Amino acid sequence: MSEVSLPLVRATDLAKTFDVSAPWLNRVIERKPRMLLQAVNGVSFDIERGKTLALVGESGCGKSTVARLLVGLYEPTRGGFSFDGVDAHAAFKTAEGRKLRRRVQMVFQDPYASLNPRWTVGDIIAEPLREHEILSDDSAIEQRVSELLQSVGLSALDRIKFPHQFSGGQRQRISIARALATQPEFLVCDEPTSALDVSVQAQVLNIMKDLQRKHGLTYLFISHNLAVVRHVSDQVGVMYLGGLVELADKHTLFDTPRHPYTRMLLDAIPKMHDTGKARTAVAGEVPNPLNPPSGCAFHPRCPHANARCSSEKPVMKPIGGIRVACHAVEEGRI
């Protein structure tokens, strides 16, 4: 394979397990076993340079854990993540990891929690410039902060204000400006518009698309809103209980979804032209991740499940131009 065709981002069999046990003394006295939560279990995907992969799924499926694994906030229990051909998790621990962190940045979900309320907007955006020693001269930093604010549709004069003086949408623009300060190539966006009104969501998403075109940014975009995903993504990965169940390009996934869970998610979306038709609610409850079902994790909620589904875990396989983990699709039953 030539260097040119290598994806910028490659996650291979990523897994993360958290120990959620009670304290040791409680376990001894109450005779309780250790409790392990498999938040992410064997997720693999590639993201081409300049493209957007969206991860979707219900709350608690492991999307945000994947995001934190990719920026080095968590260390994987198993598997790995390579960035531009380099083992990122090994690099994060070395002196060279500082350079890598400049190239990989994150926009967090809650703009009310991710900005320091005691700092001015200018100091917040200047922090990465100073921390990574990109600029040291105060006037150059001030000039760069002004440029970054203007690039996300805010005024250069906003740098003297504090976060509480801005609306949610404006705060998220400040978060994006801070993430862009190091001129990254890869942005991990963890539900960056979920806390915003619909009209403001559109403004922020359009800014993100414009920035992608202008700077050639690569995005991992995490969301549970399929309408947002349709607007921003090139490829879509559907997650369920810590694993990927379907991965396809956007048009294929929305036009011809294969996995029963993907179909269920899409059926639940209200459609403009089906005003008289009842929406199909997503059936059943998400299983307890501390005690996941045997076989396919989705089988208790799946209308196509059989004995094989309840005993044998499906693996992601390329079927008809997409990757899907489903015995029913593999066997041609749906």
C-alpha positions in Angstrom: 0.0 0.0 0.0 1.4 3.4 -0.9 1.9 6.2 1.6 -0.7 8.3 -0.2 -3.5 5.8 0.3 -3.0 5.4 4.0 -5.9 6.7 6.1 -5.0 9.6 8.4 -6.7 7.8 11.3 -6.9 4.1 11.9 -8.5 2.5 15.0 -7.8 -1.2 15.3 -9.7 -3.4 17.7 -10.0 -0.6 20.3 -11.4 -1.7 23.7 -11.7 0.0 27.0 -12.8 -1.7 30.3 -13.5 0.3 33.5 -13.3 -1.2 37.0 -16.6 -0.1 38.6 -16.3 -2.3 41.7 -17.2 -1.2 45.2 -14.2 -0.4 47.4 -12.1 -3.4 48.5 -13.3 -3.4 52.1 -16.9 -3.3 51.0 -16.3 -6.2 48.7 -14.7 -8.3 51.4 -17.4 -7.5 54.0 -20.4 -7.9 51.7 -18.7 -10.7 49.6 -19.3 -8.9 46.3 -17.2 -9.7 43.2 -15.3 -7.2 41.1 -17.5 -5.4 38.5 -15.9 -4.7 35.1 -17.7 -2.5 32.6 -16.8 -3.1 29.0 -17.4 0.4 27.6 -15.8 -0.2 24.2 -15.3 -3.7 22.8 -13.2 -4.2 19.6 -14.0 -1.1 17.5 -12.1 -0.7 14.2 -12.4 2.0 11.5 -10.4 4.2 9.2 -10.9 8.0 8.4 -9.5 9.3 5.2 -7.7 12.7 5.3 -10.2 15.6 4.9 -13.2 13.4 5.6 -15.8 13.0 8.4 -16.7 9.8 10.1 -19.8 10.1 12.3 -20.4 7.6 15.2 -24.1 7.3 16.2 -26.0 5.2 18.7 -28.1 5.5 21.9 -26.7 7.0 25.1 -24.2 4.7 26.9 -23.1 2.8 23.7 -19.5 3.9 24.1 -19.3 6.8 21.6 -17.7 9.3 24.0 -15.3 6.7 25.3 -14.0 6.2 21.7 -13.6 10.0 21.5 -11.5 10.1 24.6 -9.4 7.1 23.5 -8.5 8.9 20.3 -7.2 12.0 22.0 -5.3 10.2 24.6 -7.5 11.0 27.6 -8.0 7.3 28.1 -5.5 4.5 27.5 -7.0 1.4 25.6 -7.3 -1.9 27.5 -6.8 -3.6 24.1 -6.1 -2.5 20.5 -4.6 0.7 19.2 -5.0 3.9 17.2 -2.5 5.1 14.6 -2.4 8.6 13.4 -0.6 9.3 10.1 1.1 5.9 10.3 2.3 6.5 13.9 1.2 4.5 16.9 -0.5 7.4 18.7 -0.9 5.9 22.2 2.8 5.0 22.3 3.7 8.4 21.0 1.5 10.2 23.6 3.8 8.9 26.4 7.0 10.3 24.8 8.5 13.8 24.2 7.3 13.6 20.6 3.7 13.2 22.0 3.6 16.9 22.5 3.8 17.4 18.7 1.1 14.8 18.1 -1.2 16.5 20.5 -1.0 19.7 18.5 -2.3 17.7 15.5 -5.2 16.1 17.4 -7.7 18.3 19.2 -11.1 17.8 20.8 -14.3 19.8 21.0 -16.3 18.8 24.1 -20.0 18.3 24.4 -21.0 20.9 27.0 -19.9 24.5 26.2 -20.9 25.5 29.7 -18.5 23.1 31.4 -15.5 23.1 29.0 -14.6 26.8 29.3 -12.9 28.2 32.4 -15.4 30.8 33.8 -12.6 32.8 35.5 -10.6 33.4 32.3 -11.3 35.8 29.5 -12.0 34.4 26.1 -8.7 35.7 25.0 -6.8 33.8 27.7 -8.8 30.6 26.9 -7.9 30.6 23.2 -4.3 31.8 23.9 -3.6 28.9 26.3 -2.8 26.3 23.6 -0.6 28.8 21.8 1.4 29.4 24.9 1.3 25.7 26.1 2.6 24.4 22.8 5.0 27.3 22.4 3.6 28.2 19.1 3.8 31.9 19.8 5.4 33.8 22.7 5.1 37.5 21.8 2.0 39.0 23.4 1.0 41.1 20.4 1.3 38.1 18.1 -0.8 36.0 20.4 -3.4 38.8 20.6 -3.5 39.0 16.8 -3.8 35.2 16.4 -6.7 35.1 19.0 -8.5 37.8 17.0 -8.1 35.8 13.8 -9.4 32.6 15.4 -12.4 34.4 16.8 -13.2 35.9 13.4 -12.8 32.5 11.8 -15.7 31.1 13.9 -18.0 34.2 13.3 -17.2 36.1 16.5 -15.7 39.6 16.9 -12.1 40.2 17.8 -13.3 42.5 20.6 -14.9 39.4 22.2 -11.5 38.4 23.5 -11.9 40.7 26.6 -15.2 39.1 27.7 -15.8 36.2 30.0 -17.7 32.9 29.0 -20.8 33.8 31.0 -21.4 36.8 28.7 -22.0 34.5 25.7 -24.9 32.2 24.7 -24.4 28.4 24.3 -23.9 28.6 20.6 -21.3 31.4 21.0 -19.5 29.4 23.7 -19.3 26.4 21.4 -17.7 28.6 18.7 -15.1 29.7 21.3 -14.4 26.0 22.0 -13.9 25.4 18.3 -11.6 28.5 18.1 -9.6 27.1 21.0 -9.3 23.7 19.3 -8.1 25.3 16.1 -5.4 27.3 17.8 -2.8 24.6 17.3 -3.7 24.2 13.6 -4.7 20.6 14.1 -5.3 18.1 11.3 -7.8 15.9 13.2 -10.7 17.2 15.3 -12.7 14.9 17.6 -16.1 16.4 18.2 -18.1 14.8 21.0 -21.7 15.8 20.4 -20.7 19.5 20.0 -24.2 20.7 19.2 -26.4 18.5 21.4 -26.7 21.3 24.1 -27.8 23.9 21.6 -31.1 25.0 20.0 -31.8 23.7 16.5 -31.2 27.0 14.7 -27.9 27.5 16.6 -26.9 23.9 15.8 -27.2 24.7 12.1 -24.9 27.7 12.5 -22.2 25.8 14.4 -22.4 22.9 11.9 -22.0 25.2 8.9 -19.0 26.9 10.5 -17.5 23.4 11.1 -18.1 22.4 7.4 -16.6 25.7 6.2 -13.5 25.2 8.4 -13.1 21.7 7.1 -13.2 22.9 3.4 -10.8 25.8 4.2 -8.2 23.9 6.3 -8.7 20.3 5.0 -9.6 19.1 8.5 -10.5 15.5 9.3 -13.4 15.0 11.8 -14.6 12.2 14.0 -18.1 13.5 14.8 -20.1 11.9 17.6 -23.8 12.4 17.8 -27.1 10.7 18.6 -29.0 13.0 16.2 -29.2 11.3 12.7 -30.3 14.6 11.0 -27.1 16.2 12.1 -25.1 13.2 11.0 -26.7 13.3 7.6 -25.6 16.9 7.2 -21.9 16.6 8.3 -20.7 13.1 7.6 -19.0 11.2 4.7 -19.1 7.8 6.5 -21.4 6.6 9.4 -20.6 4.0 12.0 -23.5 2.7 14.1 -22.6 1.6 17.7 -24.5 -0.6 20.0 -23.4 -1.6 23.5 -19.7 -0.9 23.0 -19.3 -2.3 19.5 -19.8 -1.2 15.9 -22.7 -3.0 14.2 -22.6 -1.2 10.8 -20.2 1.0 8.9 -21.0 2.5 5.5 -20.8 5.7 3.5 -23.6 8.1 4.4 -25.8 7.7 1.3 -25.7 3.9 1.5 -26.5 3.8 5.2 -29.5 6.2 5.0 -30.9 4.8 1.7 -30.4 1.1 2.3 -29.6 0.3 6.0 -28.8 -3.3 6.6 -28.5 -4.0 10.3 -31.9 -4.3 12.2 -30.6 -1.7 14.8 -29.8 0.9 12.1 -33.2 0.3 10.5 -34.8 0.8 13.9 -33.0 4.1 14.5 -33.9 5.4 11.1 -37.6 4.3 11.4 -37.8 6.4 14.6 -37.0 9.7 12.8 -40.0 11.9 12.0 -40.3 12.4 8.2 -41.7 15.4 6.4 -43.8 13.5 3.9 -45.1 10.8 6.2 -47.3 13.1 8.3 -50.2 10.6 8.7 -47.9 7.6 9.4 -47.2 6.6 13.0 -43.5 6.7 13.9 -41.9 3.4 15.0 -40.4 3.8 18.4 -37.1 2.0 19.1 -38.3 -1.2 20.8 -37.0 -2.5 24.0 -34.4 -1.3 26.5 -30.6 -1.1 26.2 -29.3 -4.1 28.2 -27.2 -3.5 31.3 -23.6 -3.1 30.1 -22.4 -4.8 33.4 -24.4 -7.9 32.4 -24.5 -7.9 28.5 -26.5 -10.6 26.7 -24.8 -13.7 25.2 -24.2 -13.8 21.5 -25.2 -10.8 19.6 -25.8 -7.9 22.1 -28.8 -6.8 20.1 -30.7 -10.1 19.9 -33.1 -9.4 22.8 -34.6 -6.5 20.8 -34.2 -7.9 17.3 -37.2 -9.1 15.3 -34.9 -11.3 13.2 -33.1 -13.1 16.0 -32.7 -16.9 16.1 -30.8 -19.4 18.2 -27.5 -18.6 16.5 -27.9 -14.9 17.4 -28.4 -15.7 21.1 -25.3 -17.9 21.3 -22.7 -16.7 18.7 -21.4 -13.1 18.6 -21.3 -11.8 15.0 -18.2 -10.2 13.6 -17.9 -7.2 11.3 -17.8 -8.5 7.7 -17.8 -6.7 4.3 -21.2 -7.4 2.7 -22.2 -5.6 -0.5 -19.9 -2.6 -0.1 -20.6 -2.0 3.7 -19.3 -3.6 6.9 -22.0 -5.1 9.1 -22.0 -7.4 12.1 -25.3 -9.4 11.8 -26.0 -13.1 11.3 -29.4 -12.4 9.7 -27.8 -10.1 7.0 -25.0 -12.6 6.5 -27.4 -15.5 6.0 -29.7 -13.4 3.7 -32.7 -13.5 6.1 -33.2 -9.8 5.8 
